[in-house]
């Protein structure tokens, strides 16, 4: 005699088993789909940034080729640039990179108020960078240090001593021009009498010698200085265009953040924009020492 269980439950082939077999496979959860889309989008963003790196790499190669062939041009022409303004712009972009990274973290945590503030600060830093760069461009326009045929500087840069052209020798001038005559018809020498100066070394000579010793560049201006400014305006101008594009994206993100569109499950756009902004900052960190601090 065998004992049967009181509640045997559904057996194989029962209507409950048939119903479970016919049930469709449930779709993946929203979290899994979002993670897949996030990783795919991030991969696409990195591919886009790699093309931007290749774009700037061409300009860096041009810089390296011209610098290796004509180092005197770069050593002389970079003195026209303002190191303090370039340094301030570097600090502004580094700080904006920090605020952008903090904005991404605020979006991940769902802190909408802090996200709006940090995006606004990053936007202000970008406009400050462009404003300072505009001041530099205006100064170059007024000084006449532009590219190509527009390179007509009003004077040497600070820290450079350009020797004056040698004066015409008095004896050679006397040979070329006939000697002067007096009223009686006698010839008179055209040589000027020797100057009677103070005893010791001339103060003018001392001043010129001390200026030459403290100067960073002594000698004539090298040829083709406009090549440096062609590279300078190409690299910094292209970088400024990328900054403007980044500001447009930041303004769009700020508008959406104020509406509360971003949160722990929707921060992809902020993260992608952060990657782009970090690349813009990184390019300038290379440009600043190569153009402004070159020795």
PyMOL commands that set and color helices and strands:
alter all, ss='L'
color gray80, all
select helices_A, chain A and resi 15-22+30-69+71-80+83-109+112-143+148-150+170-176+203-214+226-258+268-292
alter helices_A, ss='H'
color red, helices_A
select strands_A, chain A and resi 160-161+180-181+187-188+217-218
alter strands_A, ss='S'
color yellow, strands_A
deselect
rebuild
show_as cartoon
